């Protein structure tokens, strides 16, 4: 029974580690989704701004056109920076998801092992009980 108790403790620790890893995966995914949404907003804003800029070119001064071009360049830089951020968040998410899969696999393996040990213990107990019954039956006066 001591082995079973120790195994239950280890299983509890593995389950806790899996739950914590699962929570971390969820948080990483939420952060990734948030940054991907920001990237999409920047890309859409750039497309809208460029379309508006093409329509408004007539009658503008060179300084205004230059200012708009610089703004578009800054938007491109912001998009590139956001893409890098999204890539970093995706990498963090992928790493955490891998850790969660490993923790899940470990937890399931321990659970299967504990179930096998429990079945072996039950079988041993059933054999002991049957042996006692056989012994009692062999002692009875009716035999």
N, C-alpha and C positions, 0 to 999 in steps of 0.2 A: 504493500500500500504506500510505502514511503516513495517508491519510484513513481507511482501514479500521481501522488501529491506534488512531487518535484516537477513532473511533466506538466501538470496543470498550471503550476506557477510559471514555467517557461512559456507555455501556451498563452497565458494571460499577458505576459510581457510582449510576446510576438504580436498578439492581437492589438495591443496598445500601440506598438510601433507602426503597425499597418494603418491603424486609424489616424495616427498623427501624420503619416506620409500621405494618406488620402486627403486629409485636410489641406496639406501643403500643395498638393497637386491642384486642388480646387482653387486655391488662392492664386497660384501661378497662372492657371488658365484664365481666371478673371482678369488678371493684370495684362496678360497677352491680348485678350479680346479688347480691353480698353485701349491699349496702344495701337492695335490694328485699326480700331475705329478712328482714332486720332489721325492716323496715316491716311485713311480713306477720306476724312474731312479735308485734310490738306490738299490731297490730289484733286478733289472736287472743287475746292476753292481756287486752286491754280487754273484749272480748266475754265471755270467761270470767268476768272479775272482776265485770262488770255483772250477769251472770246469777246469780252467787253472791250478790251484794249484794242483789238483789231477793228471793232466797229467805231471806236471813238478817235481814231488816228487823224481824221480830217480836221484841219484847222488848229492843230496843237503846236505849241512851240517845241523846239528841239529839246529844251530843258525839261519840259513835261514828259516828252517821249523817253528821254534818257532816265528820268526818275522812275517811270513805270518799268522800264527794262531792268533797272537795278532792283526794284521791288520783286519782279519776276525771278531774277537771279537769287534773291534771298529766299523766295518761296521754294525754288528748286533745292537750295542748300538745306532748308528746313525739312523738306521731303526726304532728302538723302540721309539726314541725321535721324529722322524718325524711322526710316527703313532699317538703319543700323540698330536702333533701339528695339524695334520689333524683332529683329534677328536675335538680339541678346535675350529678350524675353522668351522667344521660342526655344532657344537653347536651354534656358533655365527650366522651362516647362518640360521639355523632352527629358532632361536629366532627372527631374523630380518624378516624372511618370515612370521612368525606368526603375528608380529606387522603390517606388510604390509596387511595381510589378514584382520586384525581387522580394519585398517584404510580404506581399500577398502570397507568393509562392512558398516562402519559408513558413508562413502561418498555416497554409493549407497542408504542407508536408508534415508539420508538427501535429496538426489535428488528425491526419490519417494515421500517423504513428501512435498517437494517444488512443485512437479508436482500436487499433490493432492490439495494443497492450491491454486495453479494457476487455476485449474479446478473449484474449489469452487468459486473463485473470478469471473471467467468468467461466471459461471452459475448465480451468483448474479447480475452481470452486465446485462446479457441477460434478466433476470426477470425484472430488473428495466426498461430496454429499452422497453420490451413488455408492462409493466404497463403504461409507458408514451404513447406508441402508442395506447393502449386501451383507455386511458384518452382522447387523442386527437381525436380518432375516436368517442367517445361518445359525444364530444362537437360539432362535425361537424353538420351543418344545415341539411344535407341530412338524418339524422336519426330521 
